[in-house]
Amino acid sequence: MAASGAAEAPVLPGAQRIVVTERDGEFTYIDADNSGTRSRGDYFVTSSNLFDAGGSRVGRDWVRCMVTVHASQCEATFELFGRGSIDLAGTITDRSLIAVTGGTGEFGDAGGQLGFGSHGKLIISLLHLS
């Protein structure tokens, strides 16, 4: 899940900050209308390993995005090993912030947003809503 040209993502006041980087991913593009070109309704799915700043593998993600006119509408789940999962949804453009829509385990009361940082960083500003 990446956005190009994004500045460092803001962190919400009072939020827990989780920073990970995706690596070792798999990517599949589905040409839904068999047009041979990128068009509305096509979609892609990815799955990647998540790493912390120290280079340790801390989780895995699964992402599905549908191509729209000017962006991609995406849903994702980030699993952080031994902690739980974080669910996300939103539209990805050059300066996107993606909504945290829920989670499990340690993140069962999750809200907040995911932003894109420099060098491929994914920055989650996590608010605990309970």
C-alpha positions as CSV (number, residue, x, y, z in Angstrom):
1,M,0.0,0.0,0.0
2,A,1.9,3.0,-1.2
3,A,1.3,6.6,-2.2
4,S,3.8,8.5,-4.3
5,G,5.0,12.0,-3.4
6,A,3.7,11.9,0.1
7,A,5.3,14.1,2.8
8,E,5.8,12.7,6.3
9,A,2.4,11.8,7.7
10,P,1.1,13.7,10.7
11,V,0.4,11.9,14.0
12,L,-2.9,12.6,15.7
13,P,-2.6,14.3,19.1
14,G,-2.6,11.7,21.9
15,A,-2.2,8.9,19.4
16,Q,0.1,5.8,19.7
17,R,2.5,5.9,16.7
18,I,3.3,2.7,15.0
19,V,5.8,2.8,12.1
20,V,6.3,-0.1,9.8
21,T,7.8,-0.8,6.3
22,E,6.5,-3.3,3.8
23,R,8.9,-5.7,2.1
24,D,9.0,-9.1,0.4
25,G,5.6,-8.5,-1.1
26,E,3.5,-10.2,-3.7
27,F,1.4,-8.2,-6.1
28,T,-1.4,-9.3,-8.5
29,Y,-3.2,-7.0,-10.9
30,I,-6.6,-8.1,-12.3
31,D,-7.8,-6.5,-15.5
32,A,-11.5,-6.9,-14.8
33,D,-12.8,-5.9,-18.2
34,N,-10.0,-7.5,-20.2
35,S,-9.3,-4.1,-21.9
36,G,-5.5,-4.5,-21.6
37,T,-5.2,-1.1,-20.0
38,R,-5.7,0.2,-16.5
39,S,-9.4,1.1,-16.2
40,R,-12.1,1.8,-13.7
41,G,-13.1,-1.4,-11.9
42,D,-9.8,-3.2,-12.3
43,Y,-8.2,-4.1,-9.0
44,F,-5.0,-5.4,-7.4
45,V,-4.2,-7.4,-4.3
46,T,-1.0,-7.4,-2.4
47,S,0.5,-9.2,0.6
48,S,3.7,-8.1,2.3
49,N,5.8,-8.6,5.4
50,L,5.9,-5.7,7.9
51,F,9.2,-4.6,9.5
52,D,10.0,-2.2,12.3
53,A,12.7,0.5,12.2
54,G,15.3,-2.1,13.5
55,G,14.6,-4.4,10.6
56,S,12.7,-7.1,12.7
57,R,9.7,-8.7,11.0
58,V,6.7,-7.7,13.1
59,G,3.8,-8.6,11.0
60,R,2.1,-9.1,7.7
61,D,-0.5,-7.2,5.6
62,W,-3.2,-8.0,3.1
63,V,-4.5,-5.2,0.8
64,R,-7.2,-5.1,-1.9
65,C,-7.7,-1.9,-4.0
66,M,-10.1,-1.1,-6.8
67,V,-9.2,1.4,-9.5
68,T,-11.4,4.4,-9.6
69,V,-11.2,7.5,-11.9
70,H,-8.4,9.3,-10.1
71,A,-7.4,7.1,-7.2
72,S,-7.7,3.6,-5.8
73,Q,-10.3,2.6,-3.1
74,C,-8.5,0.2,-0.7
75,E,-9.2,-2.1,2.2
76,A,-6.4,-3.6,4.2
77,T,-5.6,-5.7,7.3
78,F,-2.3,-5.3,9.1
79,E,-1.5,-8.2,11.5
80,L,1.1,-7.4,14.1
81,F,2.4,-10.6,15.5
82,G,1.3,-11.3,19.1
83,R,-0.6,-8.1,19.3
84,G,-3.6,-8.3,17.0
85,S,-4.8,-6.8,13.7
86,I,-5.6,-3.3,12.5
87,D,-8.2,-2.8,9.7
88,L,-8.0,0.1,7.3
89,A,-10.1,1.5,4.5
90,G,-9.9,4.6,2.2
91,T,-9.0,6.2,-1.0
92,I,-5.3,6.4,-1.9
93,T,-4.1,9.5,-3.7
94,D,-0.8,11.3,-3.6
95,R,-1.4,12.7,-0.1
96,S,-3.7,10.1,1.4
97,L,-4.6,9.4,5.0
98,I,-6.4,6.1,5.3
99,A,-8.9,5.5,8.1
100,V,-8.3,2.9,10.8
101,T,-11.8,1.2,11.0
102,G,-11.2,-1.3,13.8
103,G,-9.0,-4.1,15.0
104,T,-8.6,-7.1,17.2
105,G,-6.6,-8.0,20.3
106,E,-4.6,-5.1,21.6
107,F,-6.2,-3.0,18.8
108,G,-9.9,-4.0,19.5
109,D,-10.9,-0.5,20.2
110,A,-8.8,1.1,17.4
111,G,-9.5,4.2,15.5
112,G,-7.2,6.7,13.8
113,Q,-5.4,6.9,10.5
114,L,-2.6,5.6,8.4
115,G,-0.3,8.0,6.5
116,F,2.6,7.5,4.2
117,G,6.1,8.6,5.2
118,S,9.4,8.9,3.6
119,H,11.3,5.9,2.4
120,G,8.2,3.7,2.2
121,K,7.3,4.0,5.8
122,L,3.7,3.4,6.8
123,I,2.8,5.5,9.9
124,I,-0.3,4.5,11.9
125,S,-1.7,7.1,14.3
126,L,-3.7,4.8,16.6
127,L,-6.3,6.1,19.0
128,H,-7.9,3.8,21.5
129,L,-11.6,4.6,21.6
130,S,-12.8,2.9,24.8
